[in-house]
Amino acid sequence: MGGHNGLKAVIWNDTATGGGNPGEARTLKNTKFVTPCHRVWITTGAGGNAGVATPRGMNLTPTTIYRSIRTTFARNLALLWVGQTISMAGDSVYTKALIWLLLDMTGSSGTTGLVAVSAYLPTLLTGVWAGAVVDRSDHRRVMIAADGVRALLVLLVPILFAFGALTPSLLFCITFLVATGATFFNPARDALIPSLVSAQTHLLRANALIQSSWMFALLLGPAVAMAFLSLLGAHTQHLFIFGAAAYLISLVCIVALRTSREPQDSAHEPSTLHRDLAEGIRYAFRNRVVRGLLLITAADNLFIMGPAGVGMAVFVREVLKRDIGSLMAIEVCYAIGMIVGTALLPLWNRRFGYGRILIAGMVLDGVTFVPLLWVETLWGTMATIVIHSLAIPLLVVPRPALVQHIVPVNLQGRVFSMIGVTVVGFTAVSTGLTGLVTEWIPMPRVYAFIGVAAALCGVWGYTMKDLREAVSTSRGRG
């Protein structure tokens, strides 16, 4: 088998393979395997000569099987990317439609804000618990269930509206439950990605592809929303139909993934959910890389996320004296910069490991906000945001790849959930603080301060040797 002797696959059943536990992963030598895409067994006979046969006895060459596996990995990633792009486009439209519908129904920004906050609550209340559930479950099935439930919930909005039964309280509940679905879906997706790539050296490329989906979604969402409104009429509730359809398309793409049954570790004694939670938390705080990642992520999100979100709306209104159309144009600039930054990511990966790329991204993510201290025009702001968003992929792409590379598979769901709780929790705090601070301090000065502070978070990360040197062997990495 030449260079493929390290390939692993999963035994489907002990009858077909002549022994072994279902779901057991073994090295290629002297055993039988089934590829993730076909029920094909790879065996070694006397003298170590490899042979491959399908269940029907059709002989295949090792090279044919290897190419088949590579083709399936590419197909799986493409399906996941398409599903995520459409799903996130629908999610962004759903979020904007929800806010607009609430303002139409209540005329109260306070009530609208309260319902919007409900989208943060599931991650804060159940995020780590959801990660433990993901680690105990089939990741693909969790994603299918989450998308199905979210599609039904979002579709309820136009149905209830049509019957005159929709209220702000019901919207609060629907928003909370939709966000709960995301709390389970996201860690399951991130934990599934390693099973969709042919080698760990391709993790960064795979994560760059999946992370780019929400960047393209920023461009796709508004265009599809306008098409829906032109076809069905300019009524906000029609946008929820697109949101539900987007989740269903994502579900179909996930169902179409060809993956082997995920191996379950049967060597450990049965554990309770409480023990799983405790195990995940202990691991995160004992592992220096994960602990450092959580600390700098918390600090960076505290400084950056509020000014990047609500702060930009304040900047457009008070400094640029522009309307919401200008704010949407700036959002498009974010998408353009992030797409280009993702395309340039392999250039960084040829010279640096995941840890250094992430730290560099955090520093650049901060300092590129500082020019907004002096910018006073829309075009200047758009140019600044394009440059700023070039750095965002350096931060958000290596982070999941780093976790997938160093964290044991049976703990990844919990670690991803802890990262999600950190991001969402400190984003909520940052958003609230930004609203308060901008009552007293002009937004350009806030950008200057948070830009320097966020860059210092990256410098802090650089002082953490284990994080800095994490996955540092970079040559040949995809």
ROSEBA-855528 format. One record per residue (C-alpha): x, y, z; residue in three letters. Coordinates in steps of 0.05 Angstrom, whole numbers, plus 5000, padded with zeros to 4 digits. Layout:
// ROSEBA-855528
XYZALA;...
END
This chain:
// ROSEBA-855528
500050005000MET;506150454999GLY;504751115032GLY;497650935053HIS;499450445109ASN;497150945161GLY;490050965133LEU;484550795182LYS;477450585173ALA;471750295213VAL;469649565217ILE;462249495199TRP;461048835234ASN;465048255262ASP;462047755213THR;464348105151ALA;471348255178THR;472847605212GLY;473047885282GLY;473448555318GLY;468449015350ASN;463749425307PRO;466250145303GLY;473349935321GLU;478750325284ALA;485249975266ARG;491450115225THR;491449845155LEU;496649295166LYS;494048585177ASN;486748765185THR;480548905145LYS;477149575136PHE;471349915104VAL;472450595073THR;468051185094PRO;464851175025CYS;463950445006HIS;463449785042ARG;470249565016VAL;475049135056TRP;482549225053ILE;486448625076THR;493648395079THR;495247665063GLY;501447255072ALA;507747655065GLY;504048295078GLY;501448375006ASN;495348815005ALA;488948634970GLY;482248974966VAL;475448674953ALA;468248924955THR;462848514989PRO;461148214922ARG;468247984912GLY;470348494859MET;477848614865ASN;480249334868LEU;487249614871THR;489549994933PRO;490550604889THR;483250574866THR;480850544937ILE;485251124959TYR;482751554902ARG;475651364920SER;476751584991ILE;479752254969ARG;473852364922THR;468852234978THR;472452715025PHE;472053264973ALA;464753104960ARG;463153125035ASN;466453795046LEU;462954084985ALA;456253845011LEU;457554125080LEU;459854785051TRP;453754865006VAL;449054685063GLY;452455165112GLN;452655745062THR;445255695048ILE;443555565121SER;447556165146MET;444656605091ALA;437756405116GLY;439856515188ASP;442257215174SER;435757385138VAL;431757075194TYR;435357495246THR;434158155209LYS;426957965194ALA;425657805267LEU;428058485290ILE;424158855236TRP;417858455251LEU;418358595325LEU;419059335312LEU;412859315268ASP;408958925320MET;410859305382THR;414159955362GLY;418659855422SER;426159805416SER;426359555488GLY;421858955473THR;425758825409THR;432258825447GLY;429558355500LEU;427457845447VAL;434157925412ALA;437757765477VAL;434057095479SER;438556865421ALA;444556905469TYR;441356535527LEU;441655805503PRO;449155825493THR;450256145561LEU;445555685598LEU;446555015563THR;452755095518GLY;457554645556VAL;452054145571TRP;450454125496ALA;457753975482GLY;457453375529ALA;451253115493VAL;454753205426VAL;460752795450ASP;456052225471ARG;452252235404SER;453152135330ASP;455152825306HIS;451552765239ARG;444952565272ARG;445453145320VAL;446253625261MET;440353325224ILE;435853375285ALA;437954095299ALA;436654315227ASP;429853965225GLY;427454275290VAL;429954975270ARG;426454925202ALA;419754765235LEU;420555315287LEU;422155855237VAL;416355625192LEU;411755725251LEU;412756475248VAL;409156615182PRO;403856085199ILE;402256405266LEU;402457095234PHE;397356885181ALA;392556645235PHE;393557275277GLY;396456865334ALA;403557125334LEU;405757515396THR;412357795422PRO;412257255476SER;411756705424LEU;417257025383LEU;421557025446PHE;420356275455CYS;421656125381ILE;428056535381THR;430456175443PHE;429055485415LEU;432255645347VAL;438455875383ALA;438355245425THR;438654845360GLY;444855225340ALA;447955085408THR;447854345391PHE;449054405316PHE;455454825317ASN;459854385362PRO;457353765325ALA;459354065258ARG;466254275283ASP;467453585314ALA;465153245250LEU;470053595204ILE;476153155220PRO;472352545196SER;471252895129LEU;478553025113VAL;483652505090SER;489152735138ALA;490253215196GLN;494853615150THR;488453835113HIS;484754095174LEU;486454825163LEU;484154795091ARG;477754445110ALA;476154945165ASN;477855525119ALA;472755255069LEU;467255165122ILE;468655835155GLN;468156175087SER;460955945083SER;458456495130TRP;462657005091MET;459156815027PHE;452556805065ALA;453357545080LEU;453157655004LEU;447857134988LEU;442857295043GLY;440858005022PRO;440357804948ALA;435757214962VAL;431657625011ALA;430358144958MET;428357594908ALA;423457294959PHE;420257964973LEU;419458114899SER;416157434887LEU;411757384948LEU;410558114965GLY;414158615009ALA;411958305075HIS;417058155128THR;413857495148GLN;415457195079HIS;422857225095LEU;421856685148PHE;419856205093ILE;426756285063PHE;429856175132GLY;426055525141ALA;427755295070ALA;435055435083ALA;435254985144TYR;431854435104LEU;436954485048ILE;442454435100SER;439053815128LEU;438853485059VAL;446253625049CYS;448053315116ILE;443752705101VAL;447652625035ALA;454352605070LEU;457851935064ARG;461151795129THR;462951165167SER;459451015232ARG;463151425283GLU;467250965329PRO;465150965401GLN;470350865455ASP;468050255492SER;474250205536ALA;471550695587HIS;466450535640GLU;459450815630PRO;459251545650SER;453852035670THR;452852705636LEU;455153055699HIS;461752675698ARG;462652835624ASP;461653575639LEU;466753555695ALA;471653165652GLU;471153685596GLY;472154275643ILE;478053945677ARG;481253795610TYR;480354505585ALA;483654815646PHE;489254315652ARG;491154345579ASN;495454965571ARG;493755075498VAL;486255025508VAL;486555445571ARG;490555985537GLY;485855975477LEU;479856075521LEU;483056645560LEU;485257055500ILE;478656905463THR;474857185523ALA;479057815527ALA;479057935452ASP;471457855446ASN;470458325505LEU;473958885469PHE;472158745396ILE;465258465387MET;460859025415GLY;464459585376PRO;464459145314ALA;456959035319GLY;452759575352VAL;458660045351GLY;458860065275MET;451460255272ALA;452960825320VAL;459061025278PHE;454961045214VAL;449461465246ARG;453461955287GLU;460062025250VAL;458461885178LEU;451262155183LYS;448761595138ARG;442861115136ASP;441960365141ILE;443860275068GLY;450860505084SER;451160015141LEU;449259455093MET;454759675045ALA;459759625102ILE;457258925118GLU;458758735046VAL;465759005055CYS;466558535114TYR;464657945069ALA;469358155013ILE;475358245060GLY;474157575095MET;473457195030ILE;480057485004VAL;483357365072GLY;481156635071THR;484056545001ALA;490656825025LEU;490856385087LEU;495155825054PRO;500756335046LEU;501056415122TRP;500455665133ASN;506755525092ARG;510955905142ARG;507355885208PHE;503555395252GLY;496455465276TYR;498255805341GLY;502456355310ARG;497256485255ILE;491756555307LEU;495857035349ILE;497857455289ALA;490457485268GLY;488557745337MET;493758295335VAL;491758515265LEU;484358455282ASP;485558985335GLY;490459475302VAL;486359525238THR;480659845277PHE;485060425300VAL;484660825234PRO;477260935247LEU;479661465297LEU;481061915237TRP;476361655182VAL;470362115168GLU;467761865101THR;463761255078LEU;468961055026TRP;474561125078GLY;470560695126THR;469260165073MET;476560135054ALA;478560075128THR;473559505139ILE;476059125079VAL;483159165106ILE;480758985176HIS;476758385153SER;482758095116LEU;485357905186ALA;479057575211ILE;480256895177PRO;487156875210LEU;483456865276LEU;477156445264VAL;479955905218VAL;486055655258PRO;481955625322ARG;477655025305PRO;483354695267ALA;487654755329LEU;482354435373VAL;481253875322GLN;488753735320HIS;490453715394ILE;484053535431VAL;481952795435PRO;475952645391VAL;471552445451ASN;472653135482LEU;472053595422GLN;464653735428GLY;465553985499ARG;471554415482VAL;468054725422PHE;462054865466SER;466455215518MET;469355645463ILE;462355805439GLY;460155995509VAL;466256435516THR;464956785450VAL;457556895461VAL;458157085534GLY;463457615524PHE;460057855460THR;453757985501ALA;457758365554VAL;461558745501SER;455158945466THR;452059205530GLY;458359595550LEU;458959905481THR;451960175486GLY;453560485553LEU;460460755536VAL;458261095471THR;453461515511GLU;459561885539TRP;465461745492ILE;465461865416PRO;465661225376MET;472261395340PRO;475861425406ARG;472660775428VAL;475360445364TYR;482260705379ALA;482160435450PHE;479259745434ILE;483959675374GLY;490059745419VAL;486959315474ALA;485158745426ALA;492158765396ALA;494958695466LEU;490758075475CYS;494657775417GLY;501157995450VAL;498857645513TRP;497557025473GLY;504657055445TYR;507457025515THR;504056335523MET;509255875494LYS;504855255489ASP;499555645450LEU;504656015408ARG;508155365387GLU;501854955379ALA;501954545315VAL;508254905294SER;510654425240THR;507654775181SER;511054535118ARG;506654085077GLY;500454265116ARG;494254365074GLY;
END
